[in-house]
Amino acid sequence: MAKSKKKNPDPVIENRRARHDYSIGETLEVGIVLRGSEVKAVRESNVSIGEGYVTAQETPPELQLHSVNIGPYGPAGPMAHPPVRVRRLLAHKREIQRLAKLSQEKGATIVPLRLYFKNGFAKVLVGVGYGKSRHDKRESIAKREAERDMQRAMSKRV
């Protein structure tokens, strides 16, 4: 009998660095406008969102994703997309205006947290990040290590 081919699940690209550098406040799931070869490259996990950031304008309401590198898709050949370009994000008008107001606060930045597919559409989870100081980062690392140690102790005990 022939083995059935299992379909690869769509990838989820995480921006772990954002959670380290920022304390994330409000989050919002938005759509992203991609070209054909970009969609194929994202499905192959050929994406880097670590350096990315989002700008929001109140008038006209617009969200834009900057500095995200979507690598080339080989079979696209000469019709391939540019790896780094400004990409449009899709959200409701009132959500864009709310994000724009939040991002105008001192020390606030809108950062992409995750890039994934939902019902065949590419989505980006963006969050309003407030910069952490060096002390806060050390505190987060110590807390994470303490939780790991507790988990290890509990797993050895059982």
N, C-alpha and C positions, 0 to 999 in steps of 0.2 A: 504494500500500500504506500501511496505517496504521502509524505508528511505535509501537513498543512503549514503554510507560511504564516508566521505570526507577524502582525503589523507592528512596526515600531511605534511606541507611544510618542506623542509630540514632546519635545524637550521643554524644560523649564530652566531658563537662564536666570540665576540669582546674582544680585549685587551685594555680596556679603560685606564688602568694604564700606558700603553706605551705613550699615547698622553699626559698624565700628566707629566711624568718623562722626556720625550724627545721632542725636536722639530723635527718633521719628515720631512726629505728632500725628496729624491727620493723613489718611491714605485714600486714594481714589483709583479705581480701575478705569482706564481709558483705552480707546482703540488707537491703532497706529496705521498710517497710510504707508503701504509698502509697494514696491514694484515687483514684478513677477520673479526675477532672479533673486531678489532680496528675500522673498518668502521661502524659496528653496534653500537659500543659505541659512536662514533661521531654523528651518526644519532639520538641517544638518548640524545645528548648534555652533555655527561659525560666527559667533557674535561676542562682542565685548561691550558690556554696558557700565563697566567700572568707572570710566572717566566721564560718563554722561551727566547732563543736567537738563532741566526743563525751564523754559521761559514762558511766562504767562502775561498776556496783555488784556486789559479790560475793554478797550475800544480800539479796533474791533475785537471781540472776544476770540482769542487764538492761543493755542498751546503749541509749542515747538520743542522738539527733542534735539539737542545738540551733542556733538562729540561722541556719538555711539558708532562703533565700528562694526559694520556687517560685512564680513569678508566676501571675496568673490566666489561665485558659483561657477565651477569649472566648465560644465557643458554649455553655459550661456555664451562662451566665446567672446567675440567682439561686441556683442549686445549687452554685456554685463553692466551692472550699476556701479557708480562710484562708491567706494567703501565708507567714506565719512561724508555725510551731507546732513542738512537740516531736514528733519522729518516732521510732518504734521501729526498732531495727536487730536483725537476726536472725543469730545465730551459735550455735555449740555452747557448752554450759555451761562446759567447761574452757577454751575460748578466751576467753570473757568474763571468767572468773576470772583468767586470766593477764594480760589487758589491764588489769584493775582493779589488780592488784598492780604492774604496770609504771607505771601512771599515778600511783600514790601516791608515787613517787620525787620528790625535789625537782627542780623545773624541767621535769618531764615533762608533756606534754599529748597527748591523742589528738585528731588532726585528720583531717578528710576530705580525701583527696588527689584522688580521681576519682569521678565518678558516671557510670555507663554501663549499657547493657543487655547481658545475656548470656543467650542462648537464650530471649529474651522476658521475662526477669526483670530488674528494676532492681537493680543492685549498687552498693555503695560500697566503694572501697578506702580503708581507714583506716590511719593510721600513728601510731606513738608518736614525737612530736617533742620534741626537747630544744632549748630556746631558744638562738639564736646571739647572740653579742655583736656589737657594731658592728664590731669588728676582723674577726671571722669573716666577716661579710657582705661587707666590702670585699675580703677575700681571695678569696671565691667569685667576686665580680664580676671581679677581676683575672685569675683563672684562666680564666673563661669567655671574656673578651676575648682572652687569649693564644691560646686554642684557635681562636677565630674567625680571628685573624690568620694562624695557621699554615694553616688551611684555605684562606683566600684566596690565600696564597702558593703553596700546592700546586696550586690550580685554575688560576692564571695560568701556572704552569710547564708543565702538561700540555697 
